[in-house]
Amino acid sequence: MSLTAVLELETSTVDRRPCADRDLDLLEALRLHEPTAAERLVATYGERAYRLATSITGNEQDAEEVVQDAFWTVVRKIDTFRGESAFGSWLYRIVANAAYQKLRGWRSRGRDLSLEEVLPSFDAQGGHVGPIADWSARVDDPSVQTELRMALTAAIDELHPVSRTVLVLRDVEGLSNCEIAEALGLSIPVVKARLHRARLFLRKQLGEALTPLNVTTATPCDS
């Protein structure tokens, strides 16, 4: 199934109750084609749109092109916005779709995760198979923080673009599941499922990446 099909699959089941729109003044300025409307659009959403585009494409230059194209689309098609969702959600969907198109244009990244891949493994007695890394006590260690950032970036990069975007919008941008569903044209259950699996995958990857650190750190104390 194509990525476009994935995005459009649940469109008809999205909760259509729009979140409160706080951009009415900006929306009116864009519709009236006021001279400063485009500047206000960039000032209001430029940074967040760029972060979203970067999280999907993984490339700063591509993200810049995506945001420029997306904002130009918003300005040109502002009269097609019917208020069925918040203006910000509508804009995010345009940015996300532009980023997806950029990805599809020259590479294929990320894959869908099955629940079996991200859940912990258990033996016949119900115990965990393999060691479980407990690095919480060392989270303030600068070396651990560096490893965490590297492992987190690598893990996010492996996610399917849809799952990666859901994760970024929820855990970085702070959008609600309702707002994410509106922005990406997905149902709320699909958003919840992708977010849950993405979080489990990140937790698993971080644990595997930091397990060698725990072993190495413990060795001098045992000698």
C-alpha positions in Angstrom: 0.0 0.0 0.0 1.4 3.4 -0.9 2.1 6.1 1.7 -0.6 8.3 0.2 -3.1 5.4 0.6 -2.0 5.0 4.3 -2.7 8.7 4.9 -6.0 8.6 3.2 -7.2 5.2 4.5 -8.8 6.5 7.7 -9.8 10.0 6.5 -13.5 9.2 6.6 -13.2 8.0 10.3 -11.4 11.0 11.7 -13.1 12.6 14.7 -14.4 15.8 13.0 -14.8 17.8 16.2 -12.2 20.6 15.6 -10.0 21.8 18.4 -10.4 25.5 19.3 -8.8 27.6 16.5 -6.6 30.3 17.9 -5.6 31.6 14.5 -8.7 33.4 13.4 -6.9 36.8 13.0 -4.2 35.2 10.9 -6.7 33.3 8.9 -8.7 36.4 8.1 -5.5 38.3 7.1 -4.5 35.5 4.7 -8.0 35.4 3.2 -7.9 39.2 2.7 -4.4 38.9 1.2 -3.0 41.5 3.5 0.6 42.5 2.7 1.9 41.2 6.1 -0.1 38.0 6.2 2.6 35.8 4.8 5.2 37.2 7.2 2.8 36.5 10.1 2.3 33.0 8.9 6.1 32.4 8.9 6.5 34.0 12.3 3.7 31.9 13.8 4.4 28.5 12.3 7.8 28.7 10.6 9.9 27.1 13.3 7.4 24.4 14.2 6.8 23.5 10.5 10.6 23.3 9.9 11.0 20.9 12.9 8.2 18.8 11.6 9.6 18.7 8.0 13.1 17.9 9.4 11.8 15.1 11.5 10.2 13.5 8.4 12.9 14.1 5.8 15.9 13.9 8.1 17.6 16.6 5.9 17.7 20.3 6.6 17.9 21.4 3.0 14.9 19.2 2.1 13.0 20.5 5.1 13.6 24.1 4.0 12.2 23.3 0.5 9.3 21.5 2.1 8.3 24.4 4.3 8.6 26.9 1.5 6.4 24.8 -0.8 3.9 24.1 2.1 3.6 27.8 3.0 3.2 28.8 -0.6 0.4 26.2 -0.9 -1.3 27.6 2.2 -1.3 31.1 0.8 -2.5 30.0 -2.6 -5.2 27.6 -1.3 -6.4 29.5 1.8 -9.9 29.9 0.3 -10.2 26.1 0.3 -9.9 25.9 4.1 -13.4 25.3 5.4 -12.7 25.2 9.1 -13.5 21.5 9.5 -10.3 21.3 11.6 -8.1 23.9 13.3 -6.0 26.0 10.9 -2.8 24.8 12.5 -3.8 21.2 11.9 -4.6 21.9 8.3 -1.2 23.6 7.9 0.6 20.6 9.6 -1.1 18.2 7.2 0.1 20.2 4.2 3.6 20.3 5.6 3.6 16.6 6.4 2.2 15.6 3.0 4.9 17.8 1.3 7.6 16.1 3.3 6.2 12.7 2.4 6.3 13.6 -1.2 9.9 14.7 -0.9 10.8 11.4 0.7 9.0 9.3 -1.9 10.7 11.3 -4.6 14.2 10.0 -4.0 14.3 7.4 -1.3 12.3 5.0 0.8 12.9 5.3 4.6 11.5 3.6 7.6 9.3 0.6 7.9 6.1 -0.4 9.7 6.6 -2.1 13.1 4.7 -5.2 14.2 3.7 -5.4 17.8 5.9 -8.5 18.2 9.0 -6.6 17.2 8.6 -4.0 19.9 7.3 -6.0 22.9 9.8 -7.5 25.3 10.6 -11.2 24.9 9.6 -13.6 27.6 10.5 -17.2 28.4 8.2 -20.1 29.3 8.1 -19.0 33.0 7.2 -15.4 32.1 10.6 -13.9 32.7 12.4 -11.5 30.4 14.7 -13.1 27.9 18.0 -11.3 27.9 19.2 -8.5 30.2 17.2 -5.4 30.8 19.3 -2.2 30.9 18.7 0.1 33.8 20.4 3.4 33.0 18.0 5.7 34.9 20.5 6.2 37.7 23.2 7.4 35.3 21.0 9.7 33.2 22.9 12.8 34.3 26.2 11.3 33.1 27.3 13.4 30.1 28.6 10.3 28.3 25.3 8.6 28.8 23.4 11.6 27.5 25.5 11.6 24.4 24.8 7.9 23.8 21.1 8.5 24.5 20.9 11.3 21.9 22.7 9.1 19.3 20.6 6.1 20.0 17.4 8.1 20.0 18.2 9.8 16.7 19.1 6.4 15.1 15.9 4.8 16.4 13.6 7.6 15.2 15.3 7.5 11.8 14.2 3.8 11.5 10.6 4.6 12.1 8.1 4.7 9.2 7.4 8.3 8.2 3.8 8.2 9.5 4.9 6.7 12.9 7.8 9.1 13.1 5.5 12.1 12.5 2.9 10.9 15.0 5.7 10.6 17.6 7.2 14.0 16.9 3.8 15.8 16.9 2.8 14.1 20.2 6.0 14.0 22.3 7.9 17.0 20.8 5.2 19.4 19.6 2.8 18.4 22.3 -0.3 18.0 20.1 -3.2 16.0 21.3 -4.2 12.7 19.6 -7.3 14.6 18.3 -5.1 17.3 16.7 -2.7 14.7 15.2 -5.6 12.8 13.7 -6.9 16.0 12.1 -3.4 16.9 10.9 -2.6 13.6 9.2 -6.0 12.4 8.2 -5.9 9.4 10.4 -8.4 8.0 13.0 -7.6 8.5 16.6 -7.2 4.7 17.2 -4.6 4.6 14.4 -2.7 7.5 16.0 -2.7 5.8 19.4 -1.5 2.5 17.9 1.3 4.1 15.9 2.4 6.2 18.9 2.3 3.2 21.3 4.5 1.1 18.9 6.9 3.9 18.2 7.4 4.5 21.9 8.0 0.8 22.6 10.4 0.6 19.7 12.4 3.6 21.0 12.5 2.1 24.5 13.7 -1.2 23.2 16.4 0.4 21.0 17.6 2.7 23.8 17.9 -0.3 26.1 19.9 -2.4 23.6 22.2 0.5 22.8 23.0 1.3 26.4 23.4 -2.3 27.7 27.1 -2.4 26.7 27.7 0.8 28.7 26.3 -0.7 31.9 28.5 -3.8 31.5 31.6 -1.7 30.7 31.0 0.6 33.6 30.5 -2.2 36.1 33.8 -4.0 35.2 36.3 -1.7 37.0 34.2 -2.0 40.2 34.5 -5.8 40.0 38.3 -5.9 39.5 
